[in-house]
Amino acid sequence: MTSAFVRLPAGADLGSALVGQPGDLCQCPHRGYIQKGRVASSTRAVDEVYEAGPAFYWAPGHTPHALEDAEYAEFLPTGEFNALIDHFKAQAGRDRSGGVQHCSDAQEAWPPTVTARVRGVELSENRSEALTAWAQDFGKMASQDALVDSFTERVDAVITKQIPEIANDPILVQDLHRSTRAEWREFVESLREDHRLVRPGQGADLARSLARRGLDLGILLKVYRVSQQSVFQFLTEIIDGASEDAPARDEILVFLWGLGGQWMADAVESLIETYYEERRRLRDDAAVRRAETIEALLGDAPPSADDATRLLDHPLSHWQTAYVVWAPEAGSSTTEAMLDIANAVAQALGASRSLTMVAGSRDLWCWVATPHEPDLAQLAGLASALQHAGMQAAIGRPDPGIQGFRTSHAEARAAESLALKAAHGRALVRFDEEELLILVSAQETLMRRMVAREVGPLCGADKNLALLRETVLAYLTTLSIEATAEQLFVHKNTVRYRIARAEELLGHPLSQRSTQVELALRWVSLFGAPSDAI
């Protein structure tokens, strides 16, 4: 790692010095912070302006130029930096107009008008006693849950904003959160001089999920590219808040940024290897052919039903019921456990087996084909099996043919997304039961307001209120005293008493505004009561 302090006069443009580099752009990554002035970094796609204060990251493929007199400190990988200097020297040999300004310890051959002070940086050796003590104190502070959560939320917000392929997939979002949280904890541990950096398994889970979903490696690389500036800005703010008795700011910057750069570089290298290992495993497995056919069926140009039926050994002319099975954590036996649940669902719906696709490190996409429309009520008994296995499942509505294969899957994914947002994780979620809630769940503020208005008197931690909510919801679903009693394993008179008590608290019979009441109670069963409804 090399550090440099650079001064640029207004109007200085390094573009001419970069002619001959790939694309005539700088191929060396820069991490740093502007101390004075404004600097623009231009790529083929966009110009970004950086001002004094925030940290910056310039990925390979850029050209810097000063919009006004500017000074900045930066940290660069030594190998790429030396290659850049060699190129500058070659350029200087061809064009000597203007000469090179430099301080006493500058590397020669910087372009005209650029002043640079350059030195190598040892990242883990020769720490001062003061820096060692500061690093230990920082490590204790940075490993606290509140700061870990703050870091994770901040970095992941940047990633999901720029990468819709992750933002629109709730399982990938969860994998991202776990990966970021685990990587940060490992980075904090690396501040100890005797610690050997070990890549956490959660990062590998994210790489495997991206590979199994057929997403391009560029998505994984973009995760780290777009997060870099956010990470270094976070570190800079921590450094700016250091106490007066802390080591010099530049000393901490060199230490933290250097270690952070190495940490992220190692992470990228390791996860690229994990990604390609998973892709090779898929290519060598018959499952890849099944996955490609399924992806085609879900895509814009699905194959014919006959061809897909033959390739998948799955009768696409039958009724199709799609479902998703997922686990809270990835482990060595997770896939086998998910397959057991998938088979249990198939048997409950009257099929001998299911069509499955391992979609990530801890989620499984499944379809069951039946000659007649299956009865989803037969799945009620699976909730206890799912809870025992520590799994969850989301079920789409049955529909026939390829169209049913597609729509039922989309509905299962929508039900999965709802379940993953819920405060109370229900083991089994059916789209047909939660369709209205899924459609309105994006309007959270309005939904909470409706819950408080419609069922506020039934909300609260009191267990008797919980029994009233459960009974009213079951009754509004079945519209039968007898069926509600059977479902809840209570006497019919108990059901009648609870309904009467609920109507008394609500101030109107359940025959009025029944749709709104049912929707509000479904919301409470998944997300809990809003604070203003208690």
N, C-alpha and C positions, 0 to 999 in steps of 0.2 A: 504494500500500500504506500502511496506517495501523497504527501500534502503539498499544496501550492497556495501562495497568496498572490493574487493577480490584480493589476491595475490596468484599466482600459480608459483611454480618453473618449469623449463623446464622438460618435461616428466611427469608431474602430470596428472593422468587420474582418473576421478571420476567414471569410469565404475563399479569398484568393489563395491563402496559404494551404487550403484543404484540397485544392484541385489535384486530382490524381488519386485521392482516396475513393473507395467505393461510393458512387453517387456524388462525388465531390463533397462529402459530408464527414464530419468527425465520427469515428467509429469507437471512440473511447467513452465509457460511461463516466459521468461527473456527478458527485454528490457534494453539496456545499451550502453556503448561505451568503447572501448579499449583505455586505456591511455598509455600502454606500452606493447611491445611484440606482439606475435601472438597466437591466440587460435583457435582450430578447434572444430566445433560442428558436431558430427556425428549422422545421422539418419540411418534407415534401407535402405534408398534409395541413400543417397549421403553424402559426407564429404564436409563441407564448411569451409574456412579459413577466419578468421577475423583479421585485423591488426589495429594498432593504428590509430585513426582518425574517420572513419565513424561509425555511429550508427549501432547496431545489434539488431535483434529480433530472439530469439530461441523459436520456437513453441513447445508445448508439444510433447515429443517423441524424445529426443536428449540425447547425452552424450558429455560433454565438456572435452577436454584435451589440455594441454599447449604444444605448439611446441617449445617455448622458455620462459624464465622468463617473466611473464605477470602480468599486473595489470589492473583491469577494475572495473568500477562502474556500478551497475545495479539496476533496480527497478522491484519488483515482487509483485503479489497480495498476501496479508498477509495470507489468508486461505491456499492457495496452498503451500506457503513457509513454514508455520508452519507444514504442513503435511510432507513436505520434511525433515525438521529438525527432526521431530519425527522418521522418517525412519532412518536418520543418527544416531540418538541416539541408536536405536535398533541395527543397524549394529555395532556401536562402542562397545556395550555391548557384542557382539559376538567376536569381533576382536580388541584387544587393542594394537596391534603392532604398534609402531610409535607415538601413542598419537595424540593430537590435538593441533595445534598452534593457538592462537587467541589473539586479542588485549583485553584491559581491559573491553570493553563493548561488546565483542563477545558473540553470542549464542554458548553454548557448543555443542560438538559432531559433529563439522565439520570433514570431513575425514582427515586422516594424510596428512601432508605437506601443508594443505590449511590454509591460514591466512585470517580471515574475520572480518570486522567491520560492525555491523548490527544495524539499528535503524528503528523504525516505522516512517511513514511520514503522517502528516495531510495535505490533499490536498487543502482544502478550508478554513481552519480556521487559525487564528494567522498569517496572512500575515504581514510582516513588511511594514512600510510605503513606504520604497523604492521599495519593490516588487509590492505593490499595484499601485504605480505611474508608474512603468515600464510596468505593465500589461495593464494599461489604454492606454499608448502610443503605445504599441505593438498592441493592439486591433484596434486602429485607422489606423495604418499602414497596418495591415494584412487584413483589410476589403476593401482596395482599389482594384479596378477591376484588375489592372495589377498583383498584387500579388495573388489574387484569381485565375486568369487565369493561372499563372505560377504553382501554387500548383496543380490545376486540371490537366493540361497537363502532369506534371511530374508523378503524382500518377497514372493517367489513362493509361499512356504509359506502365508502369510496369504491370498493370492489363491486358491490351489487349495483351501484348506480351506473357503472360503466360496462358491466358484463351481464346482459339480460339472460343469457343462457343459464347463469347461476341464479340470478334474482327470481326467475320464473319457475324454479324447481325447488320446492320446500326441503327435500332431502339434501340437495346440494348446498342449500343455505345452511342447514344444520351442520353438514360436514365441514363447510367453510368456517363456521364459528368454532367448532371443536379444534380444527387445524390451527387457526390463528391463536386461540387461547393456549394450546399446547406448545406451539412454537415460541410464543412469548415467554412462557414459563421456562422453557429450555434455554432461551437466550439469557434470561436473568440468572439461571444457574451457571451459565458459562462465564459470568463475571468473576467467579471464584478462580483463583490461579491454578488450583489443582483439579479443576473440572474438565472432563473430556466431553466434548459436544457429541450428543447422540440424537439422531433424528427421531422425533416422536412418531408413533404409529398413526396418529390422527391425520397427519399430513399425507402419509401414504394412502390412507383411506380415501381422501379427496382425489388424489391422482388416479386411483383405481376406479372410482365412481365415474370420473370423466372419461376414462378409457372404455369402460363397459357401456356407457351411454353412446359411444361412437363419436364423442365430441373431439374436435381437433386439438392437437397438442398446443396450438396457439392460444387456446382458452386458458390452459394451465400457465403458460408463460405470461399471459396478460394479467393473471391474478397477481403475480409478483411484480410485474412492471408498473401497474397502476397503483400498487400499494406502497412502492418505495418512498415516494415523496411524503405520503402520510406518515409512514414509519419514522422517517428522519425528522419531520416536523415535530412529531410527538417527542422524540428524543431531545430535540433542540429546546422545546418548551420546558422539559425537565431540567435541562442544563441551565437555562435562564433563571429558573427558580432556586438554584443552589444557594446555600447559605454563604455568608461572607468569608467564613473560615474554610470553605471548600477550596480545592486546588484551582489553578487558573482555568478560565473558561476554555481557552484553546487546548489546554492539556486534556480536559474532560472530553471536548469535542473530538479530538484525534482518537482518544481511547474508545469512546462509545460509537462514533461513526465508523471507525475502522473495524471494530468488532461486529457492529451491525451489518456492515457491507459484506464481511466474510460470512456471517451467519446466513444472510439472504442468498448469497452466491452458492453456498453449500446446499441450502435447501433446494434451490432450483435444480442443481446438478443431480441431487439424490432423487427428486421427484420425477425428473425427466426419465431417469433410469427405471423407476417404478412404473411409470406410465407405459414405456415401451415393453417392459416385461409383461405387463398385463395384456397389451395388444398382441404380443407374440403368443401368449398363452391362448388368447381367443382365436387367433389365426390357426393355431395347431389343433383346435378343438372343433368338433362338429357343431358346437353351440354357436359358432360364428355364422354359419350358414342359416341357422334358425333365426339368429338375431337380425341378420340382413333382410330376411324375408319379412319378419315382423316390422322392422323399421320401414320397409317399402309399403306394407299394408297401412301403416299409420301416416305415411307421407302423402305427397300431392299426386303421385301417379301409382296407385296400388296395382299389383298384378291381378290377373284373372283369378276367380275363385277356384277354378280347377287346378291351376298351376300352384297356387299357394296351399291348397289342401294337400296336394301331393308332396310338396316340399316340407310341410310342417306335420304331416300325418294328423291333421286336425280338420274336421268337417266344417268348412266355413258356410255351408248352406244351412246349418242348424242355428238354433238360438245361441247367442253369444253373451256370456256373463263375464265381465272383466273385473278383476280385483287386484289390489296391491297389498302385499304383506311386507312389513318392515320391522326392524329391531332397533332398540335405542342405542346399541353399541355394536360395532363390528368385532367379530372374534373368529377363531379358527373353525368353530362349528356353526356359525351363524347361517350360512347358506343351507346346510343340511336341515337345520331347525325350521327355516322358512319354507323349505320344500315339504316338510312334514305337515305344516299348517296348510299349504296350498293343496295337498292331497286330501286333507280333512275337509276343506271347503268343497272340493269337487265331489266327494262322496256324499256330503250333506245335500248337494244339489242334484244328486242322482246320476253323476258321471263317474266313470271308473278312474279317470286321471285328468290332469289339467295340462295345458300348454303353458310353459314358464319361460321367462327370460330374466337372467340375473342383470338387473339394471344398475346396480351400484354395489358398494361394499356392504350395505345392510338393507337393501330393498329388492323385492322380487315382483315382477309384473306377471300376471297370470290371467288365463282365459279358460272357461269351461264351455264346452259345446254340448247341447242337449237337444233331442228331437222336438221337444215341446217346451213351452215357457216354464222355467223352474219357479218354485215357490220360495222366495227369499226368506220367508218366515222360518224355514227349516234351519237357518243359520243361527237362530237365537241361542241354541245350546253351545255354540262355539266360543262364546265370550269367555267362559271359564277356562277353556283350553288355551286361549290366547293369553289370558292373564297369567296362567301357570307357566307358560313358555316365555313370558315377558315380551310378547309380540303384540302388534296391532295390525288390523286389516281394514281396508276401505273397499266397498263394493259398489259397482255401477249397476244401472238397471239392465235387465236382459233385453236384447233386441236381436232380430234375425239377420244373418248374412254378414258380408264384409262391412256394411254400414254399421251394423250392430257391434261388430268387433271394434270399430273405431270409436263410436259414440259412447259405448259402455266403458271403454278404457279412459276416455276424456272425463267421464263422470266419476270414475274411481279415483283418478288423480285429483279432481276437484274436492272430493270427499276427504282424501288424504291430506290435502292442503289445509282444510278446515280443522281436521284432527290435530295436525301438528301445531296449529296456532292456539289450540284450546288449553286452558289452565288445568282442566280436569281431563286427563288422557283416557278417553273411552277406548276399550279394546276393539270394539267393532262399530264401524260407522257406515251406514247405508246412504247412498245418494238419494234414493227415493224418499227416505224419511227426513232428510235434511236439505232438500233442494232449495226451498225458499230461504233458509238460513244461509246457504252457500251463496245464493244470488245477492243477498243484501249484506253479507259480512264485510264487504269492502267499505261500507258506510258505517264505520264503527261508532262514531259520535252520535249519529242519528239513531243507530240501533240501541245504544245504551240509554238514550233518552226515551225511546219507546218502551224498553224493558222497565224503566223506573215508573213510567206512566201506567202501563198495563198491568204489571204484576208486582209493583213495589210493596204492597202490604204482605205479599207471600215471600218476600226475600228476607234473609237473615240467617244467622248461624244456628238458631234454635232447631233442634232435631225434629220437633213437631211440624215446623214450617217446611222442612225438607220432605217429610212424609206427605204433606199436603201437595207440594209441587209435584212429587213423583206420581201421586194418585191422579191429580188433575191432568197431567200430561198423558198418562196411560189412558185415561177416560176419553180425552179429546182425540186420541189416536184410534181407539177402538169404537167409541160411541156406544159402549155397552157396559152396564154395571157388572154383568156376569163375566165378560171377558176380562175386564179390569181386575176383578177379584181373583180370577184364575191366574192372571199374569203376575200379580203381586203376592199370591198365596195368602190372602186374607179373606174374611167373611164379607158377603155382599153388603151387610149392614154397615160394616166398617167403611166400605167405599162410599156408601150413601152419606154417612156422617161426615167424612172428610170433604166430600164435594159440597155439602151444605155449609160447612165451616169456611171453605174457600170462597164460596159465593157471598157469604156474610162479610168476609174481609175485603173482597173486591168491590162489593156494593152493587153487584148485578149478577144475574144468572149466567152460567157458562154458555148458554145458547146465544148470548149476545157477545159480539167481538171475539168469537171463538178462534178465528184464524190468528188474530193478533196475540191473544193469550197463549195459544199453542206455540207460536213462533218465539215469543218472549221467553217461555219456559224452556224451550230447546236451547236458546242462547244461554240461559242461566245454568243449564245442566252441563254445558261444555266450558263456559268461560267464567262462571261464577257471577254473583250479583254485582252490579255497579255500586260503587260506594254511596252514590246519592239515592240509591233505592233501598238502602238498609236503615 
